[in-house]
């Protein structure tokens, strides 16, 4: 899978997920590489990535913009989805916005799972959406110096 950006990711679990951080806009972009939203992926996002976001931005009072490229996801573990929803709830106070990109060919099963999770977070007034194309959100980041 082609990386979203030319520069190396700031955080990475080889063969699983890449993460780029953009300090000027407090934006986190992740790119899942495998087909499953499993415990390994969720633990990395809610653990190592969250710790870095806390260190860089959240501890300084900055709200984070989350852009998730989950186009490779074709299956998920229910427990993982619940952990992501809980992470989203805890992150409400420091979320500027969030977008989840699914493949245009994602199964109804994956779309329903994502939309249901997003609906739960929207009920809490968390600004989150499911999109078919991240490019309009990524293009401005490509012209900036990251990290």
RAPE-V812270 format. One record per residue. RES is the residue in one small letter. SS is DSSP state (A for helix, B for strand, O for the rest). PHI is phi in whole degrees, -180 to 180 (none if undefined). D_FIRST is the distance of its C-alpha to the first C-alpha in Angstrom with 2 decimals. Layout:
# RAPE-V812270
res={RES | RES}
ss={SS | SS}
phi={PHI | PHI}
d_first={D_FIRST | D_FIRST}
This chain:
# RAPE-V812270
res={x | x | x | x | x | x | x | x | x | x | x | x | x | x | x | x | x | x | x | x | x | x | x | x | x | x | x | x | x | x | x | x | x | x | x | x | x | x | x | x | x | x | x | x | x | x | x | x | x | x | x | x | x | x | x | x | x | x | x | x | x | x | x | x | x | x | x | x | x | x | x | x | x | x | x | x | x | x | x | x | x | x | x | x | x | x | x | x | x | x | x | x | x | x | x | x | x | x | x | x | x | x | x | x | x | x | x | x | x | x | x | x | x | x | x | x | x | x | x | x | x | x | x | x | x | x | x | x | x | x | x | x | x | x | x | x | x | x | x | x | x | x | x | x | x | x | x}
ss={O | O | O | O | O | O | O | O | O | O | B | B | B | O | O | O | B | B | B | B | B | B | A | A | A | O | B | B | B | B | B | B | O | O | O | B | B | O | A | A | A | A | A | A | A | A | A | A | A | A | A | A | A | A | A | A | O | A | A | A | O | O | O | B | B | B | B | B | B | O | O | O | O | O | B | B | O | A | A | A | A | A | A | A | A | A | A | A | A | A | O | A | A | A | B | B | B | B | B | B | B | O | O | O | O | O | O | A | A | A | A | A | A | A | A | A | A | A | A | A | A | A | A | O | O | O | O | B | B | B | B | O | O | O | A | A | A | A | A | A | A | A | O | O | O | O | O}
phi={none | -72 | -61 | -70 | -131 | -70 | -77 | -65 | -65 | -75 | -136 | -162 | -116 | -49 | 76 | -120 | -159 | -119 | -136 | -114 | -121 | -120 | -63 | -62 | -114 | 49 | -112 | -112 | -119 | -118 | -132 | -73 | -108 | -101 | -85 | -120 | -86 | -109 | -61 | -63 | -66 | -62 | -63 | -66 | -65 | -82 | -106 | -62 | -66 | -59 | -61 | -69 | -64 | -59 | -65 | -76 | -127 | -63 | -64 | -102 | 83 | -92 | -84 | -103 | -103 | -107 | -121 | -109 | -95 | -113 | -65 | -79 | -73 | -120 | -153 | -149 | -97 | -56 | -62 | -63 | -62 | -64 | -65 | -66 | -63 | -63 | -62 | -61 | -61 | -66 | -85 | -50 | -63 | -122 | -105 | -79 | -170 | -144 | -138 | -115 | -102 | -107 | -63 | -61 | -101 | -58 | -67 | -59 | -58 | -69 | -61 | -64 | -61 | -67 | -64 | -64 | -62 | -63 | -62 | -60 | -70 | -65 | -62 | -91 | 67 | -90 | -76 | -140 | -146 | -106 | -127 | -96 | -146 | -87 | -52 | -61 | -87 | -84 | -53 | -64 | -71 | -66 | -90 | -103 | -85 | -91 | 61}
d_first={0.00 | 3.80 | 6.37 | 9.05 | 11.72 | 12.81 | 14.70 | 13.92 | 13.67 | 17.21 | 16.50 | 13.91 | 14.04 | 12.06 | 9.51 | 10.78 | 10.69 | 10.77 | 13.89 | 15.41 | 19.15 | 21.28 | 24.90 | 26.65 | 25.58 | 24.98 | 21.53 | 18.89 | 15.32 | 13.08 | 9.50 | 9.49 | 6.85 | 9.44 | 11.74 | 14.79 | 16.37 | 18.51 | 20.94 | 18.66 | 16.40 | 19.59 | 21.52 | 19.09 | 19.16 | 22.89 | 23.81 | 22.27 | 20.67 | 23.91 | 26.03 | 24.40 | 24.85 | 28.43 | 29.07 | 27.72 | 28.78 | 30.31 | 33.11 | 34.02 | 34.35 | 31.27 | 29.51 | 25.73 | 23.38 | 20.46 | 17.35 | 15.07 | 11.70 | 12.01 | 10.63 | 9.03 | 12.59 | 14.88 | 17.56 | 19.25 | 22.20 | 25.18 | 26.19 | 22.86 | 23.31 | 26.85 | 25.89 | 23.55 | 26.47 | 28.84 | 26.66 | 26.62 | 30.40 | 30.99 | 28.85 | 30.89 | 33.15 | 30.44 | 27.99 | 28.16 | 25.70 | 22.59 | 20.09 | 17.72 | 15.25 | 14.80 | 13.39 | 16.22 | 16.36 | 16.62 | 19.65 | 22.97 | 22.90 | 19.86 | 21.30 | 24.71 | 23.59 | 21.86 | 24.79 | 27.30 | 25.91 | 25.80 | 29.35 | 30.62 | 29.39 | 30.73 | 34.09 | 34.17 | 33.62 | 30.17 | 28.45 | 25.26 | 23.66 | 21.01 | 19.36 | 17.38 | 16.22 | 15.55 | 15.81 | 19.58 | 19.22 | 16.53 | 18.25 | 21.26 | 19.36 | 17.74 | 21.35 | 22.51 | 22.78 | 21.04 | 22.24}
